[in-house]
Amino acid sequence: MSDNVLSDPQKNDSPVAKKPLFHSLRVVMSTLLLTIWIVVMVLIYLCWKGLRLPHVERCYVVFHCGCCWLFNLRCHVSGEMSSARPTLFLSNHVSYLDIFILGKYIPAYFIAKAEVANWPILSWFAKEQNTLFFERNSKKVHGQMQVMADHFDLQGNLILFPEGTSTDGEYVKPFKSSLLQSVELSDQTVMIQPVTLVYKFYQGKLMNRQRRDQYAWYATMPFGSHFFTALGLARADIDIVFHEPVTLAQFENRKACALACQQRVATALADRLH
């Protein structure tokens, strides 16, 4: 269902503009469907685990696919995703919706800040997907890097948002090179693949800043109202760009590797937005 077309396109894209009635109806319907989807997937997941069936991770992929559909997110993938194990995927971070988008395609565990472990409902899903929760505490950095390294040693993949925070989706912050220490600690050769997420089109038109803010979740934005607003929006097109994988050995040090990855992600974002 399309949004009302106003005479001023900027007003039409403004998140502070009055929401049409069908947007409210879409929020109600999507919320109901999301609730049903969560209940159904939890039951399937618990039965899968109870019967000790193999490949329980397929439940995660199906769940993320359903969430992308309910949020009207249409993903377009370019580049080749690394098939090597282990691989550390480094992505720019725009929103909590990134979890559904990346989780739909990448067979890997996420790394999240410790606060997420206390969030209602979402924390349960994160824990069941074996998310690694890390604290922003310099005294615990080495131990947390060792946890990542141990995961790599077991041939496991990880998804990391190396900016350390989310943005408005129009630029990429510097990648924190300290997070690559885990690659140095691993006994395995870890592939590092930069990934660019671009929240690009809304109903076929290039998003402006106001529209993108309805998807990007950053700074002091309240979660609840943002979540339900996003749930009631029409179709959005998201580009996922997998860049050429690299290894840490190709660079002089961690900082050089982090900078090169950040530049690839930032360049692709700028190219696709403009």
Stockholm file with secondary structure:
# STOCKHOLM 1.0

chainA/1-274         MSDNVLSDPQKNDSPVAKKPLFHSLRVVMSTLLLTIWIVVMVLIYLCWKGLRLPHVERCYVVFHCGCCWLFNLRCHVSGEMSSARPTLFLSNHVSYLDIFILGKYIPAYFIAKAEVANWPILSWFAKEQNTLFFERNSKKVHGQMQVMADHFDLQGNLILFPEGTSTDGEYVKPFKSSLLQSVELSDQTVMIQPVTLVYKFYQGKLMNRQRRDQYAWYATMPFGSHFFTALGLARADIDIVFHEPVTLAQFENRKACALACQQRVATALADRLH
#=GR chainA/1-274 SS CCCCCCSSHHHHHCTTSCCCHHHHHHHHHHHHHHHHHHHHHHHHHHHHHHTTCSCTHHHHHHHHHHHHHHTTEEEEEESCCCCSSSEEEEECCCCTHHHHHHHTTCCSEEEEEGGGGGSTTHHHHHHHTTCEEECCCGGGHHHHHHHHHHHHHTTCCEEECTTSSCCCSSSCCCCCGGGGHHHHHCSSCCEEEEEEEEEEEETTEECCHHHHTTTCCCTTCCHHHHHHHHHTCCCEEEEEEECCCBCGGGSSSHHHHHHHHHHHHHHHHHHHHC
#=GC SS_cons         CCCCCCSSHHHHHCTTSCCCHHHHHHHHHHHHHHHHHHHHHHHHHHHHHHTTCSCTHHHHHHHHHHHHHHTTEEEEEESCCCCSSSEEEEECCCCTHHHHHHHTTCCSEEEEEGGGGGSTTHHHHHHHTTCEEECCCGGGHHHHHHHHHHHHHTTCCEEECTTSSCCCSSSCCCCCGGGGHHHHHCSSCCEEEEEEEEEEEETTEECCHHHHTTTCCCTTCCHHHHHHHHHTCCCEEEEEEECCCBCGGGSSSHHHHHHHHHHHHHHHHHHHHC
//
